[in-house]
Amino acid sequence: MNPSAQRTRPAPAAAAPAAAPAPAASPAAPGRLAGGQIGTTDLVFFVVAAAAPLTVLAGIAPFAIGVGGASAPAAYLISGALLVLFAAGFTAMSLYVRNAGAFYAYVARGLGRTMGVITAYVAVVCYNLITPGVAAAFGYFAAEHIEQRTGAHVPWWLLSGVCVVVVGVLGWLKVTLSAKVLGVALVLEVLSLLVMEGGVLSERGTAALDPVSFDPSLLTQGGVAGMFVLVIGAFTGFEATAIYAEEARDPRRTVPRATFIAIGFLAVFYALGTWIVMGAYGTDAAVAAARAADGPDLTFTAAERFVGLWLSDSMHVLIVVSAFASTLAFHNAAARYLYALGREGLLPRRLGRISRRSGSPGPAVLVQSGFNALVILLGAVLAADPYLVVLLWSNSVGVLGIMAMQALAAVAVWAFFRRDRRGMSAFRVVWAPLLAAAGLALLTVLAVFNFSLLTGASGLVNALLLLPLPLVALAGFLVARRIRRTDPERFARLTEVDVERG
């Protein structure tokens, strides 16, 4: 089943050395983001809001059920376990490398600066593509809701434009304000889903929890590969904890803690939510419904049936909030990649400047906002469908690239600790990264071969959508080669400023 064939409702360790007490927030030093502003809770809000849990359970999960069948809840837990393996090494390296361009810095320190520069350009493209795509989803959901409630037709691109402006303003202001906004949005999303799940369980009891979903034999059935492509994408954004390491309070503790909390929460929340949604109908009936025309409404119908119309209506409103929160989270991450590369001179150095008042990457925020507006404007001029084209096409490329970078970063972690484990266990910095790299590489290959499942397109369109990633990687290779040839001292200094000798 192709999830894009119809409109849908959503978008897209070893102990560290003892740390000193967390410092108070400090103004930005020249060339660096303001430190000591973000705590563990703030980081969790950033990454979980980016994943947009309501959006996943209301739309992506039904398609995962339709593609892979009853094993969808188990797939979320398995994907979470794989990402925990990745996080084990990822957070170990965060103790020594702190950079707003996390993937770039990790790969550069582990696999060499040439590979790091390649990763840098791919990361900028991926995060910058995801952001306007989710903003387009906000416009689509908001326009649909307004029309259903009032009968008024408001162009999606106008509402997406408002979203871009508001997100840009929040991105310019202190990062703690964004964390507060994301926190409120996330709590509302989660509460609505918990109320729905409580309603199902109160009426159906244990009958709603069919153990067949965790039968290992189901993972050998057809469609499972495509299901995992959909499921793993639901975690996209959790790696952003490391992007905020420069701005975090006591990053040696907050970054690892927030990363594991985010992955654990998402894995359990997605698995439980999907399991209970299936239990609301009965496993076989749920799979059949997910493969039918009413599949996108599976979660909303369960909410109305077991709790009331008011909850279904509230969830329709909150999915707009979810899209806004995801846009804000990805916007902040994308701006920090632009900032990190500007600071390194891999992009115009003006992008590496800091706003004196807020300590945010002001110029990068402006450029990111301009790019968001340009994509929305292009979609409007071309009369492109905001969900089926602007969102799915841009986010599919972005998610695929991030998966590939995760696999590469896992190898980089292994390489970084290969000669000196720095007191870490072999499992955390050797076996966990290698297992994660193998699993993520396999899923990346599956995503390429099942790309039509993500985009809803086929043939030439998919080929053209996939083309930018290797082209950008080639551009990164050529840039790195030029810097190494013309300015070897500068090449040798890339990411050095952000390495702690520990």
C-alpha positions as CSV (number, residue, x, y, z in Angstrom):
1,M,0.0,0.0,0.0
2,N,1.3,3.4,-0.9
3,P,0.7,5.9,2.0
4,S,0.9,8.8,-0.4
5,A,-1.8,7.6,-2.7
6,Q,-4.3,9.6,-0.7
7,R,-4.2,12.6,1.5
8,T,-3.1,11.9,5.0
9,R,-3.2,13.8,8.3
10,P,0.4,14.0,9.4
11,A,3.8,14.8,8.1
12,P,6.1,13.4,7.7
13,A,27.0,3.7,28.6
14,A,29.9,4.1,30.4
15,A,30.0,6.7,33.1
16,A,31.4,10.1,32.2
17,P,34.0,11.8,34.3
18,A,32.5,13.7,37.2
19,A,31.3,17.1,36.0
20,A,31.4,20.4,37.8
21,P,28.0,22.0,38.9
22,A,26.1,23.3,35.9
23,P,27.1,26.8,35.1
24,A,24.6,29.6,34.9
25,A,23.6,30.9,31.5
26,S,26.4,32.9,30.0
27,P,26.5,35.4,27.1
28,A,27.9,34.1,23.8
29,A,31.6,34.3,23.5
30,P,32.9,35.5,20.1
31,G,32.1,32.9,17.5
32,R,30.1,30.7,19.9
33,L,26.5,30.3,20.8
34,A,25.3,31.4,24.3
35,G,26.1,28.6,26.7
36,G,24.3,27.3,29.8
37,Q,20.7,28.0,28.6
38,I,19.2,24.6,27.9
39,G,18.5,21.8,30.3
40,T,17.6,18.2,29.9
41,T,13.9,18.9,29.8
42,D,14.3,21.6,27.1
43,L,16.4,19.2,25.0
44,V,13.7,16.5,25.2
45,F,11.1,19.0,24.2
46,F,13.1,20.0,21.1
47,V,13.7,16.5,19.8
48,V,10.4,14.9,20.7
49,A,8.4,17.8,19.3
50,A,10.4,17.5,16.1
51,A,9.3,13.9,15.8
52,A,5.7,15.1,16.1
53,P,4.1,12.1,18.0
54,L,0.5,13.0,17.3
55,T,1.3,13.4,13.6
56,V,3.0,9.9,13.6
57,L,0.2,8.1,15.5
58,A,-2.6,9.8,13.6
59,G,-1.3,9.3,10.1
60,I,2.0,7.5,9.7
61,A,1.2,4.6,12.1
62,P,-1.9,3.6,10.2
63,F,0.1,3.3,7.0
64,A,2.8,1.3,8.8
65,I,0.0,-1.0,9.9
66,G,-1.3,-1.2,6.3
67,V,2.1,-2.0,4.9
68,G,3.5,-4.4,7.5
69,G,0.4,-5.7,9.2
70,A,0.0,-6.6,12.9
71,S,3.7,-6.3,13.7
72,A,3.8,-2.5,13.5
73,P,4.0,-2.1,17.4
74,A,7.0,-4.4,17.6
75,A,8.6,-2.5,14.7
76,Y,8.6,0.7,16.7
77,L,10.2,-1.1,19.7
78,I,12.9,-2.7,17.5
79,S,13.7,0.6,15.8
80,G,13.9,2.2,19.2
81,A,16.3,-0.5,20.3
82,L,18.5,0.1,17.2
83,L,18.6,3.8,17.9
84,V,19.5,3.2,21.6
85,L,22.6,1.3,20.3
86,F,23.4,4.3,18.1
87,A,22.8,6.7,21.0
88,A,25.2,4.7,23.2
89,G,28.2,5.7,21.0
90,F,26.7,9.0,19.9
91,T,26.4,10.3,23.4
92,A,29.9,8.9,24.4
93,M,31.4,11.0,21.6
94,S,29.3,14.1,22.7
95,L,31.5,14.2,25.8
96,Y,34.5,15.1,23.6
97,V,33.1,16.8,20.6
98,R,30.6,19.6,21.0
99,N,29.5,21.4,17.9
100,A,26.3,22.8,16.5
101,G,26.9,20.8,13.4
102,A,26.9,17.5,15.2
103,F,27.0,15.0,12.4
104,Y,29.7,17.0,10.6
105,A,31.9,17.3,13.6
106,Y,31.5,13.7,14.6
107,V,32.3,12.3,11.2
108,A,35.2,14.8,10.8
109,R,36.8,13.7,14.1
110,G,36.2,10.0,13.4
111,L,36.6,9.5,9.7
112,G,38.6,12.5,8.6
113,R,37.9,16.0,7.7
114,T,37.1,15.3,4.0
115,M,34.3,12.9,5.1
116,G,33.2,15.5,7.6
117,V,32.9,18.2,5.0
118,I,30.9,15.9,2.8
119,T,28.6,15.2,5.7
120,A,28.3,18.9,6.5
121,Y,26.8,19.7,3.1
122,V,24.5,16.7,3.1
123,A,23.3,17.7,6.6
124,V,22.5,21.3,5.6
125,V,20.5,20.1,2.7
126,C,18.5,17.5,4.7
127,Y,17.6,19.7,7.6
128,N,16.8,22.6,5.4
129,L,14.5,20.5,3.2
130,I,12.5,19.0,6.1
131,T,11.7,22.4,7.6
132,P,9.7,24.0,4.8
133,G,8.0,20.7,4.1
134,V,6.6,20.5,7.6
135,A,5.6,24.2,7.3
136,A,3.6,23.2,4.2
137,A,1.9,20.5,6.3
138,F,1.0,23.1,8.8
139,G,-0.7,25.2,6.1
140,Y,-2.5,22.2,4.7
141,F,-3.9,21.0,8.1
142,A,-4.8,24.6,9.2
143,A,-6.5,25.4,5.9
144,E,-8.5,22.1,6.1
145,H,-9.5,22.8,9.7
146,I,-10.6,26.3,9.0
147,E,-12.7,25.3,6.0
148,Q,-14.4,22.4,7.9
149,R,-15.3,24.7,10.8
150,T,-16.2,27.9,9.0
151,G,-16.6,27.1,5.4
152,A,-14.0,29.8,4.6
153,H,-11.2,28.9,2.1
154,V,-7.8,30.2,3.2
155,P,-4.9,29.4,0.9
156,W,-2.6,26.9,2.5
157,W,0.5,28.9,1.4
158,L,-0.7,32.0,3.3
159,L,-1.0,30.0,6.5
160,S,2.3,28.4,5.9
161,G,3.8,31.8,5.4
162,V,2.5,32.9,8.8
163,C,4.1,29.8,10.3
164,V,7.4,30.6,8.7
165,V,7.4,34.1,10.1
166,V,6.4,33.1,13.6
167,V,9.0,30.3,13.6
168,G,11.6,32.7,12.4
169,V,10.9,35.2,15.2
170,L,11.0,32.4,17.8
171,G,14.2,31.1,16.3
172,W,15.8,34.6,16.5
173,L,14.8,35.0,20.2
174,K,16.4,33.2,23.1
175,V,16.4,29.4,22.5
176,T,14.7,28.9,25.9
177,L,11.5,30.6,24.6
178,S,11.4,28.0,21.8
179,A,11.7,25.3,24.4
180,K,8.8,26.6,26.3
181,V,6.6,26.8,23.2
182,L,7.5,23.3,22.2
183,G,6.9,22.0,25.7
184,V,3.3,23.3,25.8
185,A,2.6,21.9,22.3
186,L,4.1,18.5,23.2
187,V,2.2,18.1,26.4
188,L,-1.1,18.8,24.7
189,E,-0.3,16.3,21.9
190,V,0.6,13.6,24.4
191,L,-2.4,14.2,26.7
192,S,-4.8,13.9,23.8
193,L,-3.4,10.5,22.8
194,L,-3.3,9.3,26.4
195,V,-7.0,10.2,26.8
196,M,-7.8,8.2,23.6
197,E,-5.8,5.2,24.8
198,G,-7.5,5.4,28.2
199,G,-10.9,5.4,26.6
200,V,-10.1,2.3,24.5
201,L,-8.6,0.4,27.5
202,S,-11.5,1.3,29.8
203,E,-14.0,-0.2,27.4
204,R,-12.1,-3.1,25.8
205,G,-9.8,-3.9,28.6
206,T,-7.1,-6.5,27.9
207,A,-8.9,-7.5,24.7
208,A,-7.3,-4.3,23.2
209,L,-3.8,-5.7,23.8
210,D,-3.4,-8.5,21.4
211,P,-0.1,-10.3,22.0
212,V,0.0,-11.5,18.3
213,S,1.6,-8.1,17.4
214,F,4.8,-9.3,19.1
215,D,5.0,-12.7,17.4
216,P,8.5,-12.8,15.9
217,S,7.2,-14.9,12.9
218,L,5.2,-11.9,11.6
219,L,8.5,-10.1,10.9
220,T,9.2,-12.5,8.1
221,Q,6.0,-11.6,6.2
222,G,5.8,-9.5,3.1
223,G,5.8,-5.7,3.5
224,V,7.9,-5.7,6.7
225,A,10.9,-4.0,4.9
226,G,8.6,-1.1,3.8
227,M,7.1,-0.9,7.2
228,F,10.5,-0.4,8.9
229,V,11.2,2.4,6.4
230,L,8.1,4.2,7.6
231,V,8.7,3.4,11.3
232,I,12.4,4.5,11.5
233,G,11.5,7.8,10.0
234,A,9.2,8.5,12.9
235,F,12.3,9.0,15.1
236,T,13.9,11.6,12.9
237,G,15.2,14.5,14.9
238,F,16.3,12.8,18.1
239,E,19.9,13.3,17.2
240,A,19.4,17.0,17.5
241,T,20.3,16.8,21.2
242,A,24.0,17.0,20.2
243,I,23.3,20.1,18.0
244,Y,22.5,22.1,21.2
245,A,25.5,20.9,23.1
246,E,27.2,24.3,23.0
247,E,24.1,25.9,24.5
248,A,23.3,23.2,27.1
249,R,23.8,23.4,30.8
250,D,26.4,20.7,31.8
251,P,26.3,19.1,28.4
252,R,28.3,16.0,29.7
253,R,25.1,15.1,31.5
254,T,22.2,16.8,29.7
255,V,23.0,15.6,26.1
256,P,23.3,11.8,26.9
257,R,20.3,12.0,29.3
258,A,18.0,13.8,26.9
259,T,19.0,11.5,24.0
260,F,18.1,8.3,25.8
261,I,14.9,9.8,27.3
262,A,13.8,11.0,23.9
263,I,14.4,7.7,22.2
264,G,12.9,5.6,25.0
265,F,9.8,7.8,25.2
266,L,9.2,7.8,21.5
267,A,9.7,4.0,21.1
268,V,7.4,3.1,24.0
269,F,4.8,5.8,23.1
270,Y,4.7,4.9,19.4
271,A,4.5,1.1,20.2
272,L,1.9,1.4,22.9
273,G,-0.2,3.9,20.9
274,T,-0.2,1.8,17.7
275,W,-1.0,-1.3,19.7
276,I,-4.0,0.3,21.4
277,V,-5.3,1.8,18.1
278,M,-5.2,-1.6,16.6
279,G,-6.9,-3.0,19.7
280,A,-9.7,-0.5,19.3
281,Y,-10.8,-2.4,16.2
282,G,-9.3,-5.8,16.7
283,T,-6.1,-6.7,15.0
284,D,-7.4,-8.2,11.8
285,A,-10.1,-5.5,11.4
286,A,-7.5,-2.7,12.1
287,V,-5.1,-4.1,9.4
288,A,-8.0,-4.3,6.9
289,A,-9.1,-0.8,7.8
290,A,-5.6,0.6,7.5
291,R,-5.4,-0.8,4.0
292,A,-8.8,0.7,3.0
293,A,-9.8,4.2,2.1
294,D,-10.5,5.2,5.7
295,G,-7.0,4.3,6.8
296,P,-5.9,7.9,7.5
297,D,-8.8,8.3,10.0
298,L,-8.0,5.2,12.0
299,T,-6.8,7.1,15.1
300,F,-9.4,9.9,14.9
301,T,-12.2,7.4,14.5
302,A,-11.0,5.5,17.6
303,A,-10.9,8.7,19.6
304,E,-14.5,9.6,18.6
305,R,-15.8,6.1,19.2
306,F,-14.3,5.4,22.6
307,V,-14.1,8.9,24.1
308,G,-16.2,11.4,22.1
309,L,-16.4,13.7,19.2
310,W,-14.8,16.4,21.3
311,L,-11.6,14.5,21.5
312,S,-11.5,13.8,17.8
313,D,-12.1,17.5,17.1
314,S,-9.4,18.5,19.6
315,M,-6.9,16.1,17.9
316,H,-7.6,17.7,14.6
317,V,-6.7,21.1,16.1
318,L,-3.6,19.7,17.9
319,I,-2.3,18.1,14.7
320,V,-1.9,21.7,13.4
321,V,-0.1,22.5,16.6
322,S,2.0,19.4,16.1
323,A,3.1,20.6,12.7
324,F,4.0,24.0,14.0
325,A,6.1,22.5,16.8
326,S,7.9,20.2,14.4
327,T,8.6,23.2,12.1
328,L,10.1,25.2,14.9
329,A,12.2,22.3,16.1
330,F,13.6,21.5,12.7
331,H,14.1,25.2,11.9
332,N,16.3,25.6,15.0
333,A,18.3,22.6,14.1
334,A,18.7,23.7,10.4
335,A,19.8,27.2,11.5
336,R,22.5,25.8,13.8
337,Y,23.9,23.7,11.0
338,L,24.1,26.8,8.8
339,Y,25.8,28.6,11.7
340,A,28.3,25.8,12.3
341,L,29.3,25.7,8.7
342,G,29.5,29.5,8.5
343,R,31.8,29.6,11.5
344,E,34.0,27.0,9.8
345,G,34.0,29.0,6.5
346,L,32.4,26.1,4.6
347,L,29.5,28.5,4.0
348,P,29.6,32.3,4.0
349,R,31.1,33.4,7.3
350,R,28.3,35.8,8.0
351,L,26.2,32.8,8.9
352,G,28.6,32.1,11.7
353,R,27.7,35.3,13.6
354,I,25.7,35.5,16.8
355,S,22.9,37.8,17.7
356,R,24.2,39.9,20.6
357,R,20.9,40.2,22.4
358,S,19.6,36.6,22.3
359,G,22.8,34.6,21.7
360,S,21.0,32.9,18.8
361,P,22.5,32.3,15.3
362,G,20.7,35.4,14.0
363,P,22.0,35.5,10.4
364,A,21.5,31.7,10.0
365,V,17.9,32.1,11.3
366,L,17.2,34.7,8.6
367,V,18.6,32.6,5.8
368,Q,16.8,29.5,6.9
369,S,13.5,31.6,7.1
370,G,14.1,33.0,3.7
371,F,14.6,29.5,2.3
372,N,11.4,28.3,4.0
373,A,9.5,31.2,2.4
374,L,11.0,30.5,-1.0
375,V,9.9,26.8,-1.0
376,I,6.4,27.8,0.2
377,L,6.2,30.4,-2.6
378,L,7.5,28.0,-5.2
379,G,4.8,25.5,-4.1
380,A,2.1,28.1,-4.4
381,V,3.2,29.4,-7.8
382,L,3.4,25.8,-9.2
383,A,0.0,24.9,-7.5
384,A,1.7,22.0,-5.9
385,D,-0.2,19.9,-3.4
386,P,1.1,21.0,0.0
387,Y,1.0,17.5,1.5
388,L,1.6,15.1,-1.4
389,V,4.3,17.2,-3.0
390,V,5.8,19.9,-0.9
391,L,5.9,17.8,2.3
392,L,6.4,14.3,1.1
393,W,9.0,15.0,-1.6
394,S,11.1,17.3,0.5
395,N,10.9,15.3,3.7
396,S,11.6,12.0,2.0
397,V,14.9,13.3,0.8
398,G,15.7,14.8,4.2
399,V,14.9,11.7,6.2
400,L,16.8,9.4,3.8
401,G,19.9,11.7,4.1
402,I,19.7,11.8,7.9
403,M,19.4,8.0,8.1
404,A,22.6,7.7,6.0
405,M,24.4,10.3,8.2
406,Q,23.4,8.3,11.3
407,A,25.0,5.2,9.9
408,L,28.1,7.1,9.0
409,A,28.2,8.8,12.4
410,A,28.0,5.4,14.1
411,V,31.1,4.3,12.1
412,A,32.8,7.5,13.0
413,V,32.2,6.9,16.8
414,W,33.8,3.5,16.5
415,A,36.8,5.0,14.6
416,F,37.2,7.8,17.2
417,F,37.5,5.4,20.1
418,R,39.2,2.6,18.2
419,R,42.7,3.3,19.6
420,D,41.7,4.8,22.9
421,R,38.3,3.9,24.5
422,R,38.9,6.7,27.1
423,G,37.6,4.5,29.9
424,M,34.4,3.6,28.1
425,S,33.2,0.0,27.8
426,A,33.8,-1.9,24.7
427,F,30.1,-2.4,24.2
428,R,29.4,1.4,24.3
429,V,32.1,2.5,21.9
430,V,32.8,-0.6,19.8
431,W,30.0,-3.1,19.5
432,A,27.0,-0.8,19.9
433,P,28.2,1.7,17.2
434,L,29.1,-1.2,14.8
435,L,25.7,-2.9,15.3
436,A,23.9,0.4,14.9
437,A,25.9,1.3,11.7
438,A,25.0,-2.1,10.2
439,G,21.3,-1.7,11.0
440,L,21.0,1.9,9.9
441,A,22.9,1.1,6.7
442,L,20.5,-1.7,5.9
443,L,17.5,0.6,6.6
444,T,19.0,3.3,4.3
445,V,19.3,0.8,1.5
446,L,15.7,-0.4,2.1
447,A,14.6,3.2,2.0
448,V,16.2,3.8,-1.4
449,F,14.5,0.7,-2.8
450,N,11.2,1.6,-1.2
451,F,11.5,5.3,-1.9
452,S,8.1,5.4,-3.7
453,L,6.6,4.4,-0.3
454,L,7.8,7.7,1.1
455,T,7.2,10.0,-1.8
456,G,4.1,8.6,-3.5
457,A,5.9,9.1,-6.8
458,S,7.7,6.7,-9.1
459,G,10.2,6.5,-12.0
460,L,11.8,9.7,-13.1
461,V,10.4,11.8,-10.2
462,N,12.1,9.5,-7.6
463,A,15.3,9.5,-9.5
464,L,15.4,13.3,-9.6
465,L,14.5,13.5,-5.9
466,L,17.4,11.1,-5.0
467,L,19.9,12.9,-7.2
468,P,20.6,16.0,-4.9
469,L,22.1,13.8,-2.2
470,P,25.0,12.3,-4.2
471,L,25.5,15.7,-6.0
472,V,25.8,17.5,-2.7
473,A,28.2,14.9,-1.4
474,L,30.3,15.3,-4.4
475,A,30.3,19.1,-3.9
476,G,31.5,18.6,-0.3
477,F,34.3,16.3,-1.5
478,L,35.5,18.9,-4.0
479,V,35.3,21.7,-1.4
480,A,37.3,19.7,1.1
481,R,39.9,18.8,-1.5
482,R,40.3,22.4,-2.5
483,I,40.7,23.6,1.1
484,R,43.2,20.8,1.8
485,R,45.2,21.8,-1.3
486,T,45.1,25.6,-1.0
487,D,45.1,26.0,2.8
488,P,46.3,22.9,4.6
489,E,46.5,24.8,8.0
490,R,42.9,25.8,7.8
491,F,41.9,22.2,6.8
492,A,43.8,20.9,9.8
493,R,41.9,23.2,12.2
494,L,38.4,22.2,11.1
495,T,36.4,21.2,14.3
496,E,39.5,21.4,16.5
497,V,37.9,24.2,18.5
498,D,35.1,22.0,19.7
499,V,37.2,19.0,20.8
500,E,37.7,18.4,24.5
501,R,40.7,16.3,25.4
502,G,38.9,14.9,28.4
